[in-house]
């Protein structure tokens, strides 16, 4: 991906950007046509169980978690799927072996899912303790920025360590391990 002197070639950047544009199409299709209700209910149940384990009284009705009078509705944008799709698109668009890409996605998505559960738990608790204004700041501003930064950080870490990670996790079968690039 680098030319003479270690600089990125213009064609590599153009190919990367074209792949990113093409891979953004599923995002728009999911937003328009996707039914996320089962995943929303699962995440609401997980949030409810976490809050109960922390000693709070919680009432769960479908996708709405009521934390002792403070209600949180788990909507499709709460699922973290955009971050997961964004990370996957970044990894797939990068010039690397398919095995490295697969490992990056397989490791990155659970990390993002865990971070998302942490995000929702902290945001819910802060809203419960400090009110809706704090909840909205955390939810609509701070966590939006932090999630984007975290996705980019994961991608950069994967990019720098992709060969090492793949070699550690995949048993070599004598093949190249999936070419592409």
Beta strands, then each sheet from edge to edge (+ up, - down):
strand 1: 58-61
strand 2: 64-67
strand 3: 70-73
sheet 1: 1+ 2- 3+
end
